[in-house]
Amino acid sequence: MNFDIQSILENDKISLFPLLEKDFEDLYEVAADPKIWEQHPNKDRWKKEEFKNFFEGAIKSKGAFKIIDKTNGKLLGSTRFYDYNKQESSILIGYTFYSTQSWGKGINNSVKTIMLNYIFQFVSKVYFHIGEDNIRSQIAISRLKAIKIGEQEVTYFGEQPKQNYVYELNKNEWF
């Protein structure tokens, strides 16, 4: 089945729009807060040169989104689908970050729900790579019923390999 991993996705609170080259400065304005990256595998992504690399990987993935708050039009962060595996009927969701003003407001749950409801029409498994030090994301992903299934060294676009936990969520556990 053919599907678009960069469709516009939304609910009553959040819109996910395909990330475009012209979004760099606006997204960097959100990403320039070092606090966002404290628990991420690359803690220097708040620096413009590091973020340029992250952004380039997002554009090349052809699965990245900018996250917009529909109540006020504010850009909240970014996320993406990547590494679709047709044989396994799986895909990954990750590279997600949000402005600190978004934390604790249910934004991540809303974004992941939109993404999972969409992608489970086409795949039976979704994986998540979460940095071993990213406790905040580990807690958030377990709230979505994803299960830690292992550990893996992951090489992010243009970066050195970092240790990650691998979480899995099956379609039949979601619905």
Chimera marker file (.cmm) of the C-alpha trace (Angstrom):
<marker_set name="trace">
<marker id="1" x="0.000" y="0.000" z="0.000" r="1" g="1" b="0" radius="0.5"/>
<marker id="2" x="1.359" y="3.416" z="-0.905" r="1" g="1" b="0" radius="0.5"/>
<marker id="3" x="1.093" y="6.219" z="1.599" r="1" g="1" b="0" radius="0.5"/>
<marker id="4" x="2.583" y="9.642" z="2.217" r="1" g="1" b="0" radius="0.5"/>
<marker id="5" x="4.682" y="9.960" z="5.372" r="1" g="1" b="0" radius="0.5"/>
<marker id="6" x="4.445" y="13.725" z="5.120" r="1" g="1" b="0" radius="0.5"/>
<marker id="7" x="0.695" y="14.336" z="4.873" r="1" g="1" b="0" radius="0.5"/>
<marker id="8" x="-0.807" y="17.232" z="6.800" r="1" g="1" b="0" radius="0.5"/>
<marker id="9" x="-2.064" y="15.739" z="10.067" r="1" g="1" b="0" radius="0.5"/>
<marker id="10" x="-4.190" y="17.498" z="12.664" r="1" g="1" b="0" radius="0.5"/>
<marker id="11" x="-6.710" y="17.378" z="15.455" r="1" g="1" b="0" radius="0.5"/>
<marker id="12" x="-8.610" y="20.178" z="17.175" r="1" g="1" b="0" radius="0.5"/>
<marker id="13" x="-5.459" y="21.451" z="19.001" r="1" g="1" b="0" radius="0.5"/>
<marker id="14" x="-2.427" y="20.627" z="16.851" r="1" g="1" b="0" radius="0.5"/>
<marker id="15" x="-1.446" y="20.706" z="13.170" r="1" g="1" b="0" radius="0.5"/>
<marker id="16" x="1.519" y="18.860" z="11.716" r="1" g="1" b="0" radius="0.5"/>
<marker id="17" x="2.717" y="20.407" z="8.459" r="1" g="1" b="0" radius="0.5"/>
<marker id="18" x="5.532" y="19.086" z="6.263" r="1" g="1" b="0" radius="0.5"/>
<marker id="19" x="8.800" y="20.751" z="7.282" r="1" g="1" b="0" radius="0.5"/>
<marker id="20" x="10.196" y="22.944" z="4.490" r="1" g="1" b="0" radius="0.5"/>
<marker id="21" x="13.607" y="24.551" z="3.909" r="1" g="1" b="0" radius="0.5"/>
<marker id="22" x="12.054" y="27.985" z="4.519" r="1" g="1" b="0" radius="0.5"/>
<marker id="23" x="11.120" y="26.914" z="8.091" r="1" g="1" b="0" radius="0.5"/>
<marker id="24" x="14.745" y="26.867" z="9.296" r="1" g="1" b="0" radius="0.5"/>
<marker id="25" x="14.926" y="30.245" z="11.072" r="1" g="1" b="0" radius="0.5"/>
<marker id="26" x="11.524" y="29.885" z="12.750" r="1" g="1" b="0" radius="0.5"/>
<marker id="27" x="12.300" y="26.366" z="13.940" r="1" g="1" b="0" radius="0.5"/>
<marker id="28" x="15.772" y="27.357" z="15.090" r="1" g="1" b="0" radius="0.5"/>
<marker id="29" x="14.210" y="30.108" z="17.177" r="1" g="1" b="0" radius="0.5"/>
<marker id="30" x="12.393" y="27.337" z="19.089" r="1" g="1" b="0" radius="0.5"/>
<marker id="31" x="15.414" y="24.978" z="19.121" r="1" g="1" b="0" radius="0.5"/>
<marker id="32" x="17.924" y="27.572" z="20.384" r="1" g="1" b="0" radius="0.5"/>
<marker id="33" x="16.990" y="26.852" z="24.032" r="1" g="1" b="0" radius="0.5"/>
<marker id="34" x="19.710" y="24.602" z="25.569" r="1" g="1" b="0" radius="0.5"/>
<marker id="35" x="17.180" y="23.234" z="28.093" r="1" g="1" b="0" radius="0.5"/>
<marker id="36" x="15.339" y="21.412" z="25.273" r="1" g="1" b="0" radius="0.5"/>
<marker id="37" x="18.427" y="19.329" z="24.474" r="1" g="1" b="0" radius="0.5"/>
<marker id="38" x="19.674" y="18.523" z="28.003" r="1" g="1" b="0" radius="0.5"/>
<marker id="39" x="18.450" y="14.909" z="27.869" r="1" g="1" b="0" radius="0.5"/>
<marker id="40" x="18.742" y="14.344" z="24.105" r="1" g="1" b="0" radius="0.5"/>
<marker id="41" x="21.629" y="12.287" z="22.712" r="1" g="1" b="0" radius="0.5"/>
<marker id="42" x="23.184" y="15.406" z="21.122" r="1" g="1" b="0" radius="0.5"/>
<marker id="43" x="23.097" y="18.066" z="23.788" r="1" g="1" b="0" radius="0.5"/>
<marker id="44" x="24.568" y="20.740" z="21.475" r="1" g="1" b="0" radius="0.5"/>
<marker id="45" x="21.694" y="20.928" z="18.989" r="1" g="1" b="0" radius="0.5"/>
<marker id="46" x="20.768" y="24.323" z="20.425" r="1" g="1" b="0" radius="0.5"/>
<marker id="47" x="23.896" y="25.689" z="18.696" r="1" g="1" b="0" radius="0.5"/>
<marker id="48" x="23.092" y="26.954" z="15.212" r="1" g="1" b="0" radius="0.5"/>
<marker id="49" x="25.742" y="24.858" z="13.401" r="1" g="1" b="0" radius="0.5"/>
<marker id="50" x="24.607" y="21.670" z="15.156" r="1" g="1" b="0" radius="0.5"/>
<marker id="51" x="20.970" y="22.501" z="14.493" r="1" g="1" b="0" radius="0.5"/>
<marker id="52" x="21.700" y="23.108" z="10.786" r="1" g="1" b="0" radius="0.5"/>
<marker id="53" x="22.863" y="19.489" z="10.566" r="1" g="1" b="0" radius="0.5"/>
<marker id="54" x="19.769" y="18.276" z="12.441" r="1" g="1" b="0" radius="0.5"/>
<marker id="55" x="17.535" y="20.336" z="10.145" r="1" g="1" b="0" radius="0.5"/>
<marker id="56" x="19.271" y="19.061" z="6.996" r="1" g="1" b="0" radius="0.5"/>
<marker id="57" x="18.620" y="15.491" z="8.162" r="1" g="1" b="0" radius="0.5"/>
<marker id="58" x="14.980" y="16.396" z="8.792" r="1" g="1" b="0" radius="0.5"/>
<marker id="59" x="14.535" y="17.790" z="5.278" r="1" g="1" b="0" radius="0.5"/>
<marker id="60" x="16.320" y="14.817" z="3.665" r="1" g="1" b="0" radius="0.5"/>
<marker id="61" x="14.138" y="12.357" z="5.612" r="1" g="1" b="0" radius="0.5"/>
<marker id="62" x="11.077" y="13.589" z="3.675" r="1" g="1" b="0" radius="0.5"/>
<marker id="63" x="9.049" y="12.649" z="6.755" r="1" g="1" b="0" radius="0.5"/>
<marker id="64" x="9.600" y="15.652" z="9.035" r="1" g="1" b="0" radius="0.5"/>
<marker id="65" x="6.922" y="17.971" z="10.377" r="1" g="1" b="0" radius="0.5"/>
<marker id="66" x="6.674" y="21.305" z="12.081" r="1" g="1" b="0" radius="0.5"/>
<marker id="67" x="4.216" y="21.258" z="14.974" r="1" g="1" b="0" radius="0.5"/>
<marker id="68" x="1.765" y="24.166" z="15.184" r="1" g="1" b="0" radius="0.5"/>
<marker id="69" x="-0.552" y="25.055" z="18.066" r="1" g="1" b="0" radius="0.5"/>
<marker id="70" x="-3.912" y="25.680" z="16.384" r="1" g="1" b="0" radius="0.5"/>
<marker id="71" x="-5.143" y="27.872" z="19.243" r="1" g="1" b="0" radius="0.5"/>
<marker id="72" x="-2.517" y="30.572" z="18.666" r="1" g="1" b="0" radius="0.5"/>
<marker id="73" x="-0.582" y="29.619" z="15.506" r="1" g="1" b="0" radius="0.5"/>
<marker id="74" x="2.694" y="29.187" z="17.432" r="1" g="1" b="0" radius="0.5"/>
<marker id="75" x="5.414" y="26.856" z="16.215" r="1" g="1" b="0" radius="0.5"/>
<marker id="76" x="6.006" y="24.357" z="19.036" r="1" g="1" b="0" radius="0.5"/>
<marker id="77" x="8.716" y="22.093" z="17.624" r="1" g="1" b="0" radius="0.5"/>
<marker id="78" x="9.290" y="19.247" z="15.194" r="1" g="1" b="0" radius="0.5"/>
<marker id="79" x="8.938" y="15.477" z="14.782" r="1" g="1" b="0" radius="0.5"/>
<marker id="80" x="9.251" y="12.943" z="11.989" r="1" g="1" b="0" radius="0.5"/>
<marker id="81" x="8.505" y="9.561" z="10.503" r="1" g="1" b="0" radius="0.5"/>
<marker id="82" x="11.588" y="7.755" z="9.181" r="1" g="1" b="0" radius="0.5"/>
<marker id="83" x="13.053" y="4.387" z="8.177" r="1" g="1" b="0" radius="0.5"/>
<marker id="84" x="9.925" y="2.796" z="6.730" r="1" g="1" b="0" radius="0.5"/>
<marker id="85" x="10.407" y="-0.982" z="6.389" r="1" g="1" b="0" radius="0.5"/>
<marker id="86" x="7.880" y="-2.477" z="3.979" r="1" g="1" b="0" radius="0.5"/>
<marker id="87" x="8.853" y="-6.113" z="4.697" r="1" g="1" b="0" radius="0.5"/>
<marker id="88" x="8.409" y="-5.694" z="8.450" r="1" g="1" b="0" radius="0.5"/>
<marker id="89" x="5.459" y="-3.297" z="8.044" r="1" g="1" b="0" radius="0.5"/>
<marker id="90" x="7.152" y="-0.862" z="10.421" r="1" g="1" b="0" radius="0.5"/>
<marker id="91" x="8.323" y="2.731" z="10.686" r="1" g="1" b="0" radius="0.5"/>
<marker id="92" x="10.071" y="4.885" z="13.269" r="1" g="1" b="0" radius="0.5"/>
<marker id="93" x="8.815" y="8.071" z="14.894" r="1" g="1" b="0" radius="0.5"/>
<marker id="94" x="11.337" y="10.353" z="16.495" r="1" g="1" b="0" radius="0.5"/>
<marker id="95" x="13.691" y="13.315" z="16.371" r="1" g="1" b="0" radius="0.5"/>
<marker id="96" x="10.951" y="15.060" z="18.332" r="1" g="1" b="0" radius="0.5"/>
<marker id="97" x="11.471" y="18.234" z="20.315" r="1" g="1" b="0" radius="0.5"/>
<marker id="98" x="9.169" y="20.875" z="21.772" r="1" g="1" b="0" radius="0.5"/>
<marker id="99" x="9.601" y="24.364" z="23.166" r="1" g="1" b="0" radius="0.5"/>
<marker id="100" x="9.884" y="24.319" z="26.943" r="1" g="1" b="0" radius="0.5"/>
<marker id="101" x="6.637" y="26.334" z="27.099" r="1" g="1" b="0" radius="0.5"/>
<marker id="102" x="4.908" y="23.247" z="25.618" r="1" g="1" b="0" radius="0.5"/>
<marker id="103" x="6.116" y="20.844" z="28.290" r="1" g="1" b="0" radius="0.5"/>
<marker id="104" x="3.557" y="19.363" z="30.663" r="1" g="1" b="0" radius="0.5"/>
<marker id="105" x="0.567" y="20.427" z="28.573" r="1" g="1" b="0" radius="0.5"/>
<marker id="106" x="-0.225" y="17.150" z="26.788" r="1" g="1" b="0" radius="0.5"/>
<marker id="107" x="1.311" y="18.320" z="23.502" r="1" g="1" b="0" radius="0.5"/>
<marker id="108" x="3.484" y="15.224" z="23.027" r="1" g="1" b="0" radius="0.5"/>
<marker id="109" x="0.555" y="12.906" z="23.690" r="1" g="1" b="0" radius="0.5"/>
<marker id="110" x="-1.568" y="14.827" z="21.202" r="1" g="1" b="0" radius="0.5"/>
<marker id="111" x="1.147" y="14.826" z="18.514" r="1" g="1" b="0" radius="0.5"/>
<marker id="112" x="1.961" y="11.138" z="18.898" r="1" g="1" b="0" radius="0.5"/>
<marker id="113" x="-1.749" y="10.225" z="18.892" r="1" g="1" b="0" radius="0.5"/>
<marker id="114" x="-2.254" y="12.072" z="15.588" r="1" g="1" b="0" radius="0.5"/>
<marker id="115" x="0.798" y="10.363" z="14.088" r="1" g="1" b="0" radius="0.5"/>
<marker id="116" x="-0.045" y="6.880" z="15.363" r="1" g="1" b="0" radius="0.5"/>
<marker id="117" x="-3.691" y="7.044" z="14.293" r="1" g="1" b="0" radius="0.5"/>
<marker id="118" x="-2.525" y="7.973" z="10.807" r="1" g="1" b="0" radius="0.5"/>
<marker id="119" x="0.428" y="5.610" z="10.368" r="1" g="1" b="0" radius="0.5"/>
<marker id="120" x="-1.295" y="2.522" z="11.793" r="1" g="1" b="0" radius="0.5"/>
<marker id="121" x="-3.509" y="2.592" z="8.700" r="1" g="1" b="0" radius="0.5"/>
<marker id="122" x="-0.389" y="1.490" z="6.785" r="1" g="1" b="0" radius="0.5"/>
<marker id="123" x="1.991" y="-0.334" z="9.160" r="1" g="1" b="0" radius="0.5"/>
<marker id="124" x="1.615" y="-2.812" z="11.993" r="1" g="1" b="0" radius="0.5"/>
<marker id="125" x="4.572" y="-1.676" z="14.160" r="1" g="1" b="0" radius="0.5"/>
<marker id="126" x="6.089" y="1.625" z="15.165" r="1" g="1" b="0" radius="0.5"/>
<marker id="127" x="9.513" y="1.913" z="16.761" r="1" g="1" b="0" radius="0.5"/>
<marker id="128" x="11.020" y="4.780" z="18.717" r="1" g="1" b="0" radius="0.5"/>
<marker id="129" x="14.725" y="5.443" z="19.387" r="1" g="1" b="0" radius="0.5"/>
<marker id="130" x="15.092" y="7.279" z="22.680" r="1" g="1" b="0" radius="0.5"/>
<marker id="131" x="18.419" y="8.376" z="24.128" r="1" g="1" b="0" radius="0.5"/>
<marker id="132" x="19.470" y="6.393" z="27.175" r="1" g="1" b="0" radius="0.5"/>
<marker id="133" x="19.627" y="9.609" z="29.241" r="1" g="1" b="0" radius="0.5"/>
<marker id="134" x="16.308" y="10.987" z="27.990" r="1" g="1" b="0" radius="0.5"/>
<marker id="135" x="14.157" y="10.108" z="30.993" r="1" g="1" b="0" radius="0.5"/>
<marker id="136" x="11.453" y="12.607" z="30.017" r="1" g="1" b="0" radius="0.5"/>
<marker id="137" x="10.902" y="10.901" z="26.634" r="1" g="1" b="0" radius="0.5"/>
<marker id="138" x="11.126" y="7.409" z="28.142" r="1" g="1" b="0" radius="0.5"/>
<marker id="139" x="8.298" y="8.249" z="30.530" r="1" g="1" b="0" radius="0.5"/>
<marker id="140" x="6.245" y="9.897" z="27.779" r="1" g="1" b="0" radius="0.5"/>
<marker id="141" x="6.573" y="6.942" z="25.400" r="1" g="1" b="0" radius="0.5"/>
<marker id="142" x="5.633" y="4.407" z="28.074" r="1" g="1" b="0" radius="0.5"/>
<marker id="143" x="2.405" y="6.382" z="28.640" r="1" g="1" b="0" radius="0.5"/>
<marker id="144" x="1.537" y="5.542" z="25.021" r="1" g="1" b="0" radius="0.5"/>
<marker id="145" x="1.894" y="1.801" z="25.812" r="1" g="1" b="0" radius="0.5"/>
<marker id="146" x="5.192" y="1.432" z="23.925" r="1" g="1" b="0" radius="0.5"/>
<marker id="147" x="7.447" y="-1.252" z="25.395" r="1" g="1" b="0" radius="0.5"/>
<marker id="148" x="11.232" y="-1.126" z="25.658" r="1" g="1" b="0" radius="0.5"/>
<marker id="149" x="12.517" y="-4.045" z="23.581" r="1" g="1" b="0" radius="0.5"/>
<marker id="150" x="16.255" y="-3.385" z="23.535" r="1" g="1" b="0" radius="0.5"/>
<marker id="151" x="19.187" y="-1.060" z="23.239" r="1" g="1" b="0" radius="0.5"/>
<marker id="152" x="20.932" y="0.015" z="20.073" r="1" g="1" b="0" radius="0.5"/>
<marker id="153" x="23.723" y="2.316" z="19.024" r="1" g="1" b="0" radius="0.5"/>
<marker id="154" x="22.107" y="4.796" z="16.628" r="1" g="1" b="0" radius="0.5"/>
<marker id="155" x="23.939" y="7.072" z="14.227" r="1" g="1" b="0" radius="0.5"/>
<marker id="156" x="21.867" y="10.201" z="13.754" r="1" g="1" b="0" radius="0.5"/>
<marker id="157" x="22.327" y="12.133" z="10.515" r="1" g="1" b="0" radius="0.5"/>
<marker id="158" x="25.825" y="13.650" z="10.479" r="1" g="1" b="0" radius="0.5"/>
<marker id="159" x="26.493" y="12.806" z="14.148" r="1" g="1" b="0" radius="0.5"/>
<marker id="160" x="28.490" y="10.286" z="16.111" r="1" g="1" b="0" radius="0.5"/>
<marker id="161" x="26.682" y="7.083" z="17.216" r="1" g="1" b="0" radius="0.5"/>
<marker id="162" x="24.829" y="7.319" z="20.528" r="1" g="1" b="0" radius="0.5"/>
<marker id="163" x="23.304" y="4.652" z="22.762" r="1" g="1" b="0" radius="0.5"/>
<marker id="164" x="19.504" y="4.559" z="22.500" r="1" g="1" b="0" radius="0.5"/>
<marker id="165" x="16.703" y="2.489" z="23.924" r="1" g="1" b="0" radius="0.5"/>
<marker id="166" x="14.391" y="0.947" z="21.356" r="1" g="1" b="0" radius="0.5"/>
<marker id="167" x="10.663" y="1.010" z="22.085" r="1" g="1" b="0" radius="0.5"/>
<marker id="168" x="7.970" y="-0.765" z="20.091" r="1" g="1" b="0" radius="0.5"/>
<marker id="169" x="4.258" y="-0.209" z="19.762" r="1" g="1" b="0" radius="0.5"/>
<marker id="170" x="2.106" y="-2.700" z="17.863" r="1" g="1" b="0" radius="0.5"/>
<marker id="171" x="-1.037" y="-1.703" z="16.030" r="1" g="1" b="0" radius="0.5"/>
<marker id="172" x="-3.194" y="-4.184" z="17.962" r="1" g="1" b="0" radius="0.5"/>
<marker id="173" x="-2.008" y="-2.625" z="21.252" r="1" g="1" b="0" radius="0.5"/>
<marker id="174" x="-2.863" y="0.877" z="20.070" r="1" g="1" b="0" radius="0.5"/>
<marker id="175" x="-6.449" y="0.348" z="18.947" r="1" g="1" b="0" radius="0.5"/>
<link id1="1" id2="2" r="1" g="1" b="0" radius="0.2"/>
<link id1="2" id2="3" r="1" g="1" b="0" radius="0.2"/>
<link id1="3" id2="4" r="1" g="1" b="0" radius="0.2"/>
<link id1="4" id2="5" r="1" g="1" b="0" radius="0.2"/>
<link id1="5" id2="6" r="1" g="1" b="0" radius="0.2"/>
<link id1="6" id2="7" r="1" g="1" b="0" radius="0.2"/>
<link id1="7" id2="8" r="1" g="1" b="0" radius="0.2"/>
<link id1="8" id2="9" r="1" g="1" b="0" radius="0.2"/>
<link id1="9" id2="10" r="1" g="1" b="0" radius="0.2"/>
<link id1="10" id2="11" r="1" g="1" b="0" radius="0.2"/>
<link id1="11" id2="12" r="1" g="1" b="0" radius="0.2"/>
<link id1="12" id2="13" r="1" g="1" b="0" radius="0.2"/>
<link id1="13" id2="14" r="1" g="1" b="0" radius="0.2"/>
<link id1="14" id2="15" r="1" g="1" b="0" radius="0.2"/>
<link id1="15" id2="16" r="1" g="1" b="0" radius="0.2"/>
<link id1="16" id2="17" r="1" g="1" b="0" radius="0.2"/>
<link id1="17" id2="18" r="1" g="1" b="0" radius="0.2"/>
<link id1="18" id2="19" r="1" g="1" b="0" radius="0.2"/>
<link id1="19" id2="20" r="1" g="1" b="0" radius="0.2"/>
<link id1="20" id2="21" r="1" g="1" b="0" radius="0.2"/>
<link id1="21" id2="22" r="1" g="1" b="0" radius="0.2"/>
<link id1="22" id2="23" r="1" g="1" b="0" radius="0.2"/>
<link id1="23" id2="24" r="1" g="1" b="0" radius="0.2"/>
<link id1="24" id2="25" r="1" g="1" b="0" radius="0.2"/>
<link id1="25" id2="26" r="1" g="1" b="0" radius="0.2"/>
<link id1="26" id2="27" r="1" g="1" b="0" radius="0.2"/>
<link id1="27" id2="28" r="1" g="1" b="0" radius="0.2"/>
<link id1="28" id2="29" r="1" g="1" b="0" radius="0.2"/>
<link id1="29" id2="30" r="1" g="1" b="0" radius="0.2"/>
<link id1="30" id2="31" r="1" g="1" b="0" radius="0.2"/>
<link id1="31" id2="32" r="1" g="1" b="0" radius="0.2"/>
<link id1="32" id2="33" r="1" g="1" b="0" radius="0.2"/>
<link id1="33" id2="34" r="1" g="1" b="0" radius="0.2"/>
<link id1="34" id2="35" r="1" g="1" b="0" radius="0.2"/>
<link id1="35" id2="36" r="1" g="1" b="0" radius="0.2"/>
<link id1="36" id2="37" r="1" g="1" b="0" radius="0.2"/>
<link id1="37" id2="38" r="1" g="1" b="0" radius="0.2"/>
<link id1="38" id2="39" r="1" g="1" b="0" radius="0.2"/>
<link id1="39" id2="40" r="1" g="1" b="0" radius="0.2"/>
<link id1="40" id2="41" r="1" g="1" b="0" radius="0.2"/>
<link id1="41" id2="42" r="1" g="1" b="0" radius="0.2"/>
<link id1="42" id2="43" r="1" g="1" b="0" radius="0.2"/>
<link id1="43" id2="44" r="1" g="1" b="0" radius="0.2"/>
<link id1="44" id2="45" r="1" g="1" b="0" radius="0.2"/>
<link id1="45" id2="46" r="1" g="1" b="0" radius="0.2"/>
<link id1="46" id2="47" r="1" g="1" b="0" radius="0.2"/>
<link id1="47" id2="48" r="1" g="1" b="0" radius="0.2"/>
<link id1="48" id2="49" r="1" g="1" b="0" radius="0.2"/>
<link id1="49" id2="50" r="1" g="1" b="0" radius="0.2"/>
<link id1="50" id2="51" r="1" g="1" b="0" radius="0.2"/>
<link id1="51" id2="52" r="1" g="1" b="0" radius="0.2"/>
<link id1="52" id2="53" r="1" g="1" b="0" radius="0.2"/>
<link id1="53" id2="54" r="1" g="1" b="0" radius="0.2"/>
<link id1="54" id2="55" r="1" g="1" b="0" radius="0.2"/>
<link id1="55" id2="56" r="1" g="1" b="0" radius="0.2"/>
<link id1="56" id2="57" r="1" g="1" b="0" radius="0.2"/>
<link id1="57" id2="58" r="1" g="1" b="0" radius="0.2"/>
<link id1="58" id2="59" r="1" g="1" b="0" radius="0.2"/>
<link id1="59" id2="60" r="1" g="1" b="0" radius="0.2"/>
<link id1="60" id2="61" r="1" g="1" b="0" radius="0.2"/>
<link id1="61" id2="62" r="1" g="1" b="0" radius="0.2"/>
<link id1="62" id2="63" r="1" g="1" b="0" radius="0.2"/>
<link id1="63" id2="64" r="1" g="1" b="0" radius="0.2"/>
<link id1="64" id2="65" r="1" g="1" b="0" radius="0.2"/>
<link id1="65" id2="66" r="1" g="1" b="0" radius="0.2"/>
<link id1="66" id2="67" r="1" g="1" b="0" radius="0.2"/>
<link id1="67" id2="68" r="1" g="1" b="0" radius="0.2"/>
<link id1="68" id2="69" r="1" g="1" b="0" radius="0.2"/>
<link id1="69" id2="70" r="1" g="1" b="0" radius="0.2"/>
<link id1="70" id2="71" r="1" g="1" b="0" radius="0.2"/>
<link id1="71" id2="72" r="1" g="1" b="0" radius="0.2"/>
<link id1="72" id2="73" r="1" g="1" b="0" radius="0.2"/>
<link id1="73" id2="74" r="1" g="1" b="0" radius="0.2"/>
<link id1="74" id2="75" r="1" g="1" b="0" radius="0.2"/>
<link id1="75" id2="76" r="1" g="1" b="0" radius="0.2"/>
<link id1="76" id2="77" r="1" g="1" b="0" radius="0.2"/>
<link id1="77" id2="78" r="1" g="1" b="0" radius="0.2"/>
<link id1="78" id2="79" r="1" g="1" b="0" radius="0.2"/>
<link id1="79" id2="80" r="1" g="1" b="0" radius="0.2"/>
<link id1="80" id2="81" r="1" g="1" b="0" radius="0.2"/>
<link id1="81" id2="82" r="1" g="1" b="0" radius="0.2"/>
<link id1="82" id2="83" r="1" g="1" b="0" radius="0.2"/>
<link id1="83" id2="84" r="1" g="1" b="0" radius="0.2"/>
<link id1="84" id2="85" r="1" g="1" b="0" radius="0.2"/>
<link id1="85" id2="86" r="1" g="1" b="0" radius="0.2"/>
<link id1="86" id2="87" r="1" g="1" b="0" radius="0.2"/>
<link id1="87" id2="88" r="1" g="1" b="0" radius="0.2"/>
<link id1="88" id2="89" r="1" g="1" b="0" radius="0.2"/>
<link id1="89" id2="90" r="1" g="1" b="0" radius="0.2"/>
<link id1="90" id2="91" r="1" g="1" b="0" radius="0.2"/>
<link id1="91" id2="92" r="1" g="1" b="0" radius="0.2"/>
<link id1="92" id2="93" r="1" g="1" b="0" radius="0.2"/>
<link id1="93" id2="94" r="1" g="1" b="0" radius="0.2"/>
<link id1="94" id2="95" r="1" g="1" b="0" radius="0.2"/>
<link id1="95" id2="96" r="1" g="1" b="0" radius="0.2"/>
<link id1="96" id2="97" r="1" g="1" b="0" radius="0.2"/>
<link id1="97" id2="98" r="1" g="1" b="0" radius="0.2"/>
<link id1="98" id2="99" r="1" g="1" b="0" radius="0.2"/>
<link id1="99" id2="100" r="1" g="1" b="0" radius="0.2"/>
<link id1="100" id2="101" r="1" g="1" b="0" radius="0.2"/>
<link id1="101" id2="102" r="1" g="1" b="0" radius="0.2"/>
<link id1="102" id2="103" r="1" g="1" b="0" radius="0.2"/>
<link id1="103" id2="104" r="1" g="1" b="0" radius="0.2"/>
<link id1="104" id2="105" r="1" g="1" b="0" radius="0.2"/>
<link id1="105" id2="106" r="1" g="1" b="0" radius="0.2"/>
<link id1="106" id2="107" r="1" g="1" b="0" radius="0.2"/>
<link id1="107" id2="108" r="1" g="1" b="0" radius="0.2"/>
<link id1="108" id2="109" r="1" g="1" b="0" radius="0.2"/>
<link id1="109" id2="110" r="1" g="1" b="0" radius="0.2"/>
<link id1="110" id2="111" r="1" g="1" b="0" radius="0.2"/>
<link id1="111" id2="112" r="1" g="1" b="0" radius="0.2"/>
<link id1="112" id2="113" r="1" g="1" b="0" radius="0.2"/>
<link id1="113" id2="114" r="1" g="1" b="0" radius="0.2"/>
<link id1="114" id2="115" r="1" g="1" b="0" radius="0.2"/>
<link id1="115" id2="116" r="1" g="1" b="0" radius="0.2"/>
<link id1="116" id2="117" r="1" g="1" b="0" radius="0.2"/>
<link id1="117" id2="118" r="1" g="1" b="0" radius="0.2"/>
<link id1="118" id2="119" r="1" g="1" b="0" radius="0.2"/>
<link id1="119" id2="120" r="1" g="1" b="0" radius="0.2"/>
<link id1="120" id2="121" r="1" g="1" b="0" radius="0.2"/>
<link id1="121" id2="122" r="1" g="1" b="0" radius="0.2"/>
<link id1="122" id2="123" r="1" g="1" b="0" radius="0.2"/>
<link id1="123" id2="124" r="1" g="1" b="0" radius="0.2"/>
<link id1="124" id2="125" r="1" g="1" b="0" radius="0.2"/>
<link id1="125" id2="126" r="1" g="1" b="0" radius="0.2"/>
<link id1="126" id2="127" r="1" g="1" b="0" radius="0.2"/>
<link id1="127" id2="128" r="1" g="1" b="0" radius="0.2"/>
<link id1="128" id2="129" r="1" g="1" b="0" radius="0.2"/>
<link id1="129" id2="130" r="1" g="1" b="0" radius="0.2"/>
<link id1="130" id2="131" r="1" g="1" b="0" radius="0.2"/>
<link id1="131" id2="132" r="1" g="1" b="0" radius="0.2"/>
<link id1="132" id2="133" r="1" g="1" b="0" radius="0.2"/>
<link id1="133" id2="134" r="1" g="1" b="0" radius="0.2"/>
<link id1="134" id2="135" r="1" g="1" b="0" radius="0.2"/>
<link id1="135" id2="136" r="1" g="1" b="0" radius="0.2"/>
<link id1="136" id2="137" r="1" g="1" b="0" radius="0.2"/>
<link id1="137" id2="138" r="1" g="1" b="0" radius="0.2"/>
<link id1="138" id2="139" r="1" g="1" b="0" radius="0.2"/>
<link id1="139" id2="140" r="1" g="1" b="0" radius="0.2"/>
<link id1="140" id2="141" r="1" g="1" b="0" radius="0.2"/>
<link id1="141" id2="142" r="1" g="1" b="0" radius="0.2"/>
<link id1="142" id2="143" r="1" g="1" b="0" radius="0.2"/>
<link id1="143" id2="144" r="1" g="1" b="0" radius="0.2"/>
<link id1="144" id2="145" r="1" g="1" b="0" radius="0.2"/>
<link id1="145" id2="146" r="1" g="1" b="0" radius="0.2"/>
<link id1="146" id2="147" r="1" g="1" b="0" radius="0.2"/>
<link id1="147" id2="148" r="1" g="1" b="0" radius="0.2"/>
<link id1="148" id2="149" r="1" g="1" b="0" radius="0.2"/>
<link id1="149" id2="150" r="1" g="1" b="0" radius="0.2"/>
<link id1="150" id2="151" r="1" g="1" b="0" radius="0.2"/>
<link id1="151" id2="152" r="1" g="1" b="0" radius="0.2"/>
<link id1="152" id2="153" r="1" g="1" b="0" radius="0.2"/>
<link id1="153" id2="154" r="1" g="1" b="0" radius="0.2"/>
<link id1="154" id2="155" r="1" g="1" b="0" radius="0.2"/>
<link id1="155" id2="156" r="1" g="1" b="0" radius="0.2"/>
<link id1="156" id2="157" r="1" g="1" b="0" radius="0.2"/>
<link id1="157" id2="158" r="1" g="1" b="0" radius="0.2"/>
<link id1="158" id2="159" r="1" g="1" b="0" radius="0.2"/>
<link id1="159" id2="160" r="1" g="1" b="0" radius="0.2"/>
<link id1="160" id2="161" r="1" g="1" b="0" radius="0.2"/>
<link id1="161" id2="162" r="1" g="1" b="0" radius="0.2"/>
<link id1="162" id2="163" r="1" g="1" b="0" radius="0.2"/>
<link id1="163" id2="164" r="1" g="1" b="0" radius="0.2"/>
<link id1="164" id2="165" r="1" g="1" b="0" radius="0.2"/>
<link id1="165" id2="166" r="1" g="1" b="0" radius="0.2"/>
<link id1="166" id2="167" r="1" g="1" b="0" radius="0.2"/>
<link id1="167" id2="168" r="1" g="1" b="0" radius="0.2"/>
<link id1="168" id2="169" r="1" g="1" b="0" radius="0.2"/>
<link id1="169" id2="170" r="1" g="1" b="0" radius="0.2"/>
<link id1="170" id2="171" r="1" g="1" b="0" radius="0.2"/>
<link id1="171" id2="172" r="1" g="1" b="0" radius="0.2"/>
<link id1="172" id2="173" r="1" g="1" b="0" radius="0.2"/>
<link id1="173" id2="174" r="1" g="1" b="0" radius="0.2"/>
<link id1="174" id2="175" r="1" g="1" b="0" radius="0.2"/>
</marker_set>
